Amino acid sequence: METSARKPMPGSPWDIEDSLELYGVNAWGNGYFGINAAGHVVVRPDQTNEHEIDLHEVIRGLEARDLTTPVVVRFSDILRHRLKRLHDAFATAIAENDYRNRYTAVFPIKVNQQRLVVEEVYGYGREFGFGLEVGSKPELLAVMAMTEGESERMIVCNGFKDDSYIEAVILATKLGRTIIPVVENFSELALILKHAKAYDVRPRIGVRVKLASEGAGRWRESSGEKSKFGLFVTEILELFRVLKEQGMEDCLQLVHCHPGSQLQDIRRVKDAVNELAHVYAELKLMGAGLRYIDIGGGLGVDYDGSRTNYSSSMNYTMAEYASDVVYRIASVCNAREVEHPVIVSESGRAIAAHHSLLVFNALGSSALDRFAVSEQDARGHEGEEDVPQPVADLRDAYRSITQRRLVECYHDALQAREQALQMFNLGYLSLEHRGLVERLYWATCAKIRDFCRRLEAVPEELEGLEQILSDIYFCNVSVFQSLPDSWAIDQLFPIMPIHRLDEKPTRNAVLADITCDSDGKIDHFPSMRETKRTLEVHELREPEPYYLAAFMVGAYQETLGDLHNLFGDTHVVHIKLHDEGGWWIEDDVDRLGPQLVRDCERAVREGRMSLAESQALRRFYDGELNGYTYLEPA
C-alpha cells in the first residue's frame, strides 16, 4: 500500500525527536544511527553513545581532503559489531537449547566483493572461527589467496562448477584448507571423484537439497521444486550410493539448503530448517559422515523498520532466528538420536548491509507550486475581450476556493485544463493563453492543497495532491551505479537528510539522479506505516550544500552497480574508531600508500600538521608516485 508523505506545517515547533519519528530512524536504524543536538545524523558503530560519529562532520572533513560527494562511507566497526551480534545470538541459543555443537558463519563474498570489505569481515571473524563462501571460480581463486594459514576456517563452494573449479577445490584441500564443494547438480560428483583420485585426496563433500518448502519474498523461487540449484531426494540417495560404492560415504560431510534471500517471514525459515534437519538425520543414520548443516542465507534486514511480513522488512529478530534454527535442528536430532551437527549460515546481507551508506548532495530543485498568479491573472486585464471559456472557468475555480468547495473547484480546474489543452492542439488557443492556463491550474492545485493541510481528514479525491505537487530534487548521484536494487527490484532504502534535522522540513520531493534516463529517480521511501511516494526535505539555501544519505547499502549495491552513462564508482572511505578515542578516516588505500595516509591523519590529530599541510604532502606523494622516476630539472 502506498501513501503520499505527510507535509509538515511551517511555523510549528520542531526538534530532533520529531525528525527521529518522521524518518523512522529508531526503527530501521537498529541502534546504529541517531540524531544529535546539532541536528546532524550520527553513527554509533557499537550501538552506544560512547563512540558517536557525526556524519555531517565526516562529510565536511572529507571535502577538506578533496573527497567530495557522492561518497560511500563504510563504518568498519559496524561490520565487527554485526559479526559479534550474529555469534552471540547463536551462542545464546545453543546454551538455552543444550545444543551439543557449535555455530559458524561463512560470509558470501558476492554480497560485497570489495577487497577491503572481505578482508575486514574475514579479519573480524577470526575470533569466532567464521569463514567465507564463494559462488564462482574467480571468487574461489581470490579466497584461496586470502586464507593462508587459516586451515581450520571453512570455505563453502556453491554455484555451478566446471572441471577446473573442482580441481582448484581439490588442490586447496591438499593445501590443508577446510573447503567443501557443494554438489549443485549431479554431474559435479563425477568431477569431484575424478580429481580426488588423481590427487589422492579424500575430499569433504556437501550436497544442496532441493527443498519442498516454499521460500518467501522476492527470492521465493530460490527454494522449492523449481529452484535453480540443488538435488532432489532421489538424486541425493543416488549420490550417497555412488559414494558408498567408492568407500567414501564418510566424505559426505555437509547438507545445504538456501531458502531465499531477505526472508521476511520466520515461518519459512522454520519450515526450511526443519526439512533440512530431517534430511541430515536420515543420511546420518544411513552411514554418511555428515558433520555440518548449512542453512544458507536468508536472514533478513529490516529496511523500513516496520518489523512486518513485508518484502523490505522482517517479522522476527536475529535472536529469534538463531533460537528457531538451533531449536529445530536439536529437536530433530534428539528425536532421531543422532549427533548434533555444526550449524553453518551464509547470512551475508545481515552482516554487511548496515555498515555502508551513500551520501550525496542536492544540485537544485523543480517545484510546481512556484507558479504565482497575479491579481490580473486571476481577474483578467481591463478591456480584455474574447477570453476562451476554459481560461474563464479556471479563473473562476481559482477565485472560488473555500474549505467547503475544495473537491468541486478541483474538478472544475481539471476539466477546464483538459479543454484548454484540446483547444491548443486544435489551434484555437494562443501560446499566451496556454501559459496562463498552466499558471492558473497549478496555483489552484496549490491553494487547494494548502486548505487540505488544515483538515483533519482529507477528501479521497484530493489525497494525491501532495504527490502531484511534490518537488523534484536533482541529486549528484547515479541510481544505476550506486543504488541498482532501488531501480531494478524496487528495494526500499532508508533515505533522509543528514543535517538541518532540528528544522522542520517544508517540502516534499522525489529524488532524480544525474543520468539521462527517466528511470533514474527514487520515488518510494520506507515508512513505519505505508510506503511513501515522496520524501520530506528542507528548502534549498544557496550556496549552502544540502546532503542526503541512503542507508544500509552495504549488501549487493556495489557488486551490482552499472556504468550507466559511464558514471563510475564513487569515492569510498572507511571510518574506523581509534583506540585512543574518536575516529579515523581512510580513503581508498589503493590510491595512496596506506601508511602515509595514516601518518598524515595522526599528525593532524596530534596538532603537528595542519589539514592543509597534510593535503599538500599527500598530493605531492601521489604526484611523485605516478610521475617520472628519474631526476628532473627544477
N, C-alpha and C positions, 0 to 999 in steps of 0.2 A: 504494500500500500504506500502511496506517496502523498506528500502534502507540501505546500509552499512554506517557506521559513517564516517564523514569527518576526514581525517588524518592530524593533524597539521604538519606543516613543521618545522623541527628543525632549530634553529638559528634565526628565525624571532622574532621581538619584541612581547611581550605578557604582558598583565596586567589584572587586575581583571575584567575590563569591557569585555574583551574577554571571560573570564570564565563565567561571567553572561550570555553572549549571547550563548555560546557553550552549557551550561547545561540548558538554559531556565529558570533561577531562577526567574527572574522578572515576568515571565508569570505564572508559576504554583505556585510560592511562595506566591502570593496573599498579598504581603507586610509583611509576617511573617518571611521571610528568605532573607538573603543577603550575601555579602562577604565583609570583612573588609580589611584595607590596608595591614594587615599581610598575606592575602591570606587564611584566615580561614572563614568557614561558620559562620554566626551569626544568632541568633534568635531574632526576635522583637515581643514579645508577644502581644503588643498593636499596632503593625504596625508603631511604631515611633522609631526614633534613640535614644531616651532618655533612653530607657530600653533595650539596646542591650546586648545580651549574646553571648560570644564567645564559640561556640560549641566545638572546639578543646580544649580550656581551661577547659571546663567542663569534657571532657573525661579524660584528664590528671589528673584533680583533683579527679576523681572517681578512677583512678588507684592508686593514692596515698592513697586512702581509701579502698584499697583491692577489688575494684569492677572493674573487667576487662571486656573488650568486649568479646562477643556481649552483648549489653545492650540496653534495651528500655528506652528512655528518654522521659518523659512526661512533657510538659510545662503547668502547671495548669492554668496559666494566659491566655493562648490561649483559653482554654475552656471558661473562663469567657468572653473573648472578642467575641468569636463566638456567645454565648448566647445573648450578648448585641446587636451585629450586627443583629441577627435574629429579636429580639424585635424591634429594631429601624427601620428596613426595613418595618415591618408591621405597626408600629406606623405612619410612614410617609405615607404609602399607605392608611391607614384608614383616616388620616387627608385630604389627597388630594381627596379622593373619597367620603367625607362626610359620611363615614360608621358609623352607629349608634350602634355600639357594640365594642367588644374588641377582641384581639387575645391572644391565649396562646399556648405554645408548650408543648408536652409531650415527654420525652426522652425514646426511646425504649431501654431497658437495654440489649436486645440481641445484640445490636451493640457493646457494650463493657461492659461485666459483671464484670469487676474488681471492687471490692468493693469501693476502694478509688476513682475511676473514677466516679462511680454512685453517691457517696456521694458528690463529688465536683460539679458535674452537678446539683444535687438537691439543694446544698447549694447556688451556684452562681445564680440559677434560682429563688431563693426565692423572690428577689425584683421585679421580673416580674410575679410572680404567676405561674411559669411553673411547670408542674407535671411530671409524669412518665407513661410509657406504658409497660405492661407485655404481654407476649405471651404464658405463660405456668403457671401451678400451682406452681412449685417451685419458679418462678420469683415473683409470687404474694405473696407468703409467705415471701420472702425477703423484698419486698416493704412494706408490712404491718408493718414490724418491723421498717422500716426506717422513716415512715411518721407520727410518733406520734406527736400530737399537730398541725398537718398541715391539718385540716379538709377541708379547702377551696380549696386546690390544687388537681387537677384532677388525678385520676388513671384510665386509659383506659385499659380494659382487652380484648385482642384479643386471637386468637388461638382456637383450639378445647377444649371444656370444658366438663369434666365429672361431676358427681354428687357432689363430694367433692370440686371441683373447684368452682362450683356455690355456694355451701354452704359457702365457705370461703368468696366469694364476698358479700353475704347477711350479714354475720357476720360483715364484715368490714363496711358495710352500717350502721349497728346498732352502731358501734363504732364512727360513725359520719364522716367517710371518704366520699369524693365526688368521688365515684367509679362507673364506668359504664361498665357492661359486654356487649360486642358487640356480638350480635347473628350472628354466622358464618354459622350455619346450623339450620334448622327449629326445630330440636329435642331439642335444647338448651332452647327454650322458655318454654317448659313444666317443665324443671328443675328449671328455674327461678321462675315460678309461684308456684311450689311446696314449695320451700324454703321460698319464700316471705310470703306465707300463714302460714307456720309453725312458722316463727319468727315474724309474724305480722309486716312486713316491706313493704313499698311502694318503690320498687327499681327504680333507674334510669336505663333505658334500652337503648341500642344502637343497630343498625342493620347495617350490612355491605351490601352494594349494589353491585350486580354483574353487573358491567358496560358493556355496549355495546361498549364503546370507547376502542380502542386498546391502549396498552401500547407501550413502545419503549425500545430499547436496549436489554441487556441480559435477563432482567426480564419482557419482554413484556407480557408474559403469566400470570403475576400477576393480570392482568385485562382482561376483555373480557368474553365471554360466557363459555370458558373452564378453567377459573381461579379456583384455588383450593378452595378458600373461597368465601363466600357471598351468598346472596339470590337473586333469580330472582324477578322481579317486582311482578309477580303473588304471590310468596311466601310472599313478604312484605305486600301486600294487605291482605293476609290471616292472617298474624301476627297481623296486625292492627285490623282486625275484631275480633280476639280472645281477644285482649286486651280491645277492646271496650265492648265486652260482659261481661268482668270482671269488667267494670267500671275503667279501668286502662289506658285509652288512654293517659292520662297526663304523664304516666310513660315512654312512648316512647320519649326520650329526645335527642337522637343523631342519625344522619345518618353518615355513614362512607364509604369511598372507599380507595382502595390502588392501584393507577395506576402503581406502579412498583418502584424498587429501581434504583438510579442513572439514572433518566430520563434525556436524553441528548437533547431532542427536546422540546422546550417550547410549541409547538403546542399541544403535547399530554397532557401537564398539563392543558392547556386551555380547551381542549375537555372534559377531565375527570371532572374538576371542574364545568364546565357548566352543564354537565349531572347531577351531584350530586346536584347542586343547584336547578334544576328543580324538582328532587325527593323530596328535602326538602320542596320546596314551595307547591307542591301538597299535601303532607302529612299534612303540616301545615294547609292548607285550609280545609282538611278533619277533623280537630279537634285534631291532635296529639299534644302532649305537647313539641314539639321539641324546644330545646334551643341551641344546638351545631351542627356544621357541621364540621366533621373531614375529612380532605383531605388526610390523610395518609402520607406516606413518599414519597420519590422520588426526593426531592431537591438534585440536583447533586453536584459533586465535580469535579473541572477541574484538573485532574491528569496530563495532558500533557501541559496545558496552551494554547492550540490552540483556545479555545472558539468556537468550532465547533460541529456539529451534529455527534459526534463520540463517541464510547462506553466509552472511558476513558476521555471524555470531556463533555461540555455542551454549548449550543449556547445561553445562557442567564445568567444574573446575579441574585444574591439574591434579589436585589431591584426590578428587572423586574418580578421575580417570585412572590414576595409579591404583587406588583401592579396588576398583572394579576389576581391573586387569589381574591383579595379584589374587584376589578372592576367587575369580572364575577359574584360573589355572589351578590354584591349590585345591579347589573343590573337586575338580575332575580327577586330578592326580590322586587325591586321597581316596576317592571312591573306587578308583581302579587299582589302587595300591602300587603306583609307580613313583619313581623318584621325581622330585621337583626339578624342572629344568632351569637353566639360566634364562631369564627374561631379557629379550632384546627389543628395543624400539628404534624407529627411524624418524624421530619427531623433529624434522628439520625446521618446519615453519615455526613451531613453538619455541625453538631455540633462537632463531635468527631474526624474526620479524621485528621485535621491539627495539633492537639495538641501533637501527639505522633510520634516519629521517632525511627528507629532501626540503631544503629551504630555497625559496625563490622570491623574487621581487615583482611587484606590480608596475607595469610600464605606463599605464594610463587606463582610462575607462570610457565607456559609452553609456549614456543614460537616456531613456525615452521620456522621462518626465522633465527633461531640461527645456522642452518647448514651451516658451512663455506665450501667453495670449494677451495682447494689449486690449485696452477698452475699445479701441476702434475695431480690432479683430472681432471682438465679442458682439458689438452692437452694429457694426457697419460704418462705412465712411459717409460723411454728409454728401448728399446728392448722388449716392451710389444707385445705379439702376441695373435692372436685369440680373439680379443675383440668382444664380442657379438654385433650384429648390433644395438639393442636398446641403448646400452651404447654409442656407437659411435654417434648415432643420438642425444642423449641428450647432449653430449659434443658439438656437432655442434650447437644445438639450443642455448645453454648457451653462446657460443662464438659469435654467430651471431646477438645477440640482438642489435637492433638500434631502434630509435624512429619510423622509417618507417616500421619496420618489427615486431612490438610487437605482433600483432594478429597471424601472421604466425608462429613466434617462439613459441608462447604459444600452438598453435595447434600441432606443431611438438613435443613439450615436452609431451603433454597429450598422444599422440599416442605412443611415444617411451616408456613412463612409463607403459602404458597398455600392450604393447607387452612384456616388461621385466617381468611383474608380471605373465603373461601367461607362459612364458618360465620357470620361477622359480617354478611354480606349477606343471610343467611337468618334472622337474628335470634337465633342460638344462641351468640353471643359478646358479652360486655359491652364497653362502651367502655373500661373499665379494663383488661380483658384485651387488647383491641386495642392499647392504648398499650404494654402490657408486651411484646407480640409485636414491636412496632416497635423498642423499645429492644434486645431480645434479638437480633433479626435483624441490625441494623446493628452492634451490638457484636461479634457473631460474625464478620461480614464483616471488620471492622477487625482483629480478633485474627488471622484467617487471613492477611490482607494483611501484617501485621507479621511473621508467620512467613515468608511468601514473600520478603520483602526480604532475608532472610538466606540464601536459597537461591541456588546458582549457576545453576540452571535452574528456571524457574517452570513448573509443570504447565500444559498448554494450557488446561484448563478454568478456570484461575484468572488467566489473563493479563489479563483485562478488569477485575479488581478495582480496580486503581489508578484507572481511568477512572470506574468506578461510584461509587467513594468520593471522587472529586475534589470540591474546594470550588467554590462559585460566588463569584467576586469581583465585586461590584457596582461598576461604574465610571462616573464622571461624564463620559459621552460618548454620542453617538448614532452608532451604526454606519451608519445610513441617511444621515446628514448628512456624516460625515467619512470613512467607510471603505465607501462603497457597493459597491465591487467585492468586498469580503470577503463581503458578503451575497448579491450578485446572481450572481457567477460563481465563488465560492469561491477568489478570488485570495488567495494567501498573502502576508502582510506580516510581516517580522521584528518581533516584539514582545517586549519584555523590561523589567524594572525598570531605572530609570536611577540608582539608588543602592543602598546596602547590598550591593554586589556583592563585598565582602570577607567577607560572611557566607554560609553555606550556606543556600539556600532549602529550607524544610522542608515546604512544602505544594505540592500540585498543584491547578490550578484551571482552569476555563473562565471567560471574561470575559463578563459580562452588562452591557448598557448601561441607560440610564435611561428608555428608551421603554417604552410599554405593550405592545409587540409581542413575542411569544415568539421571533421570528426575530432579535431584537436581541441577538445574542450572538456571540462568537468562540470556536469550539471546534476550530479547525485551526491548527496552528502549524508553521512550517518547521523542518526538521531536516536535518542532513547525510545521514542515512540514510533515514528514513521520516517521513512526516507525523505529527506528534504531535497527539494529541487533547486534551492538557492542557498547561498552561504551569507551569513551576517558579517558584514565588513565595515570598515571605517571610511569616511570620506578621505580621498587622497589629498595630501597637503604638499604641494610643490615648494621647495625641492627636496623635502624630507622623503627618504625612501620608505616604502611600505613592504614589510616582509610577511610572507605566509609560509607555512610548513605543512607538508604531508608526512604523517607519522606512520610508523610500523611498516616501512617499505623494505625491510632487510631480507625478505624472502622472495626470491624469484625475479624481482623487478630488474636488477642489474643484469641478470643472466638472460632475460627475455628482451631487453631493450633493443630497439631497432634504429638504424641510422636514417630515419625519415628526414627528408630534406638535407641529408648529410650532417645533421646535428649530432656531434659525437658525445663522448662521455663528459659528464660534468666534473668539476673539481670534486675531489674526495679528501676528507680529512678524518683523522682518528683522534678522538678526545679520550685521554686516559687520566684517571685520578692519580695524583702524585703522592708518593709515600710520605712526604713531609707536609701534606695538606694542599688543598687547591687542585688544579687540574692542568693538563699538559696538551698542547696542540701539536699534532704531527700531520703534515700534508703527505701527499703520495710520495713515499720514500723511494720509488723508482726514479723520481725526477731529480732528487738531490740526495747526497750522501746522508744517511740517517744519523750518523754520529755528529756531523756538523750541525744538522738541524737541531738536535738535542742540546748541543753545546751553546748554540745561539739562544735558544729558549731559556736555558739555565742562566746565561749571562744577563738576559733581560730581567728575569725573575729576581736575580740577586742584586740588580742595580749596577752591574759592572758595565753595561752597554745599553744604549737607548734602542728603542724598537727600530728607529730609522737607521742606526748604525748596523743593527743586526740584519736588516733587509739589504743594506748596501753590501755587506760581506757575503750574504747568500747569493745575491745577483752576480757579484764578482766571481764567486766559486762556480756558479752554474755556467757563466760565460766561458771561464777558463777550461772547465771540464769538457765543454763542447767545442773549444777553439783549437788553434794550431798548436801542436806540442813542441815545436822548435822555438828558439828565441826569435823575437820580432823586434824591429826598430820601434823606438818610442813614437 
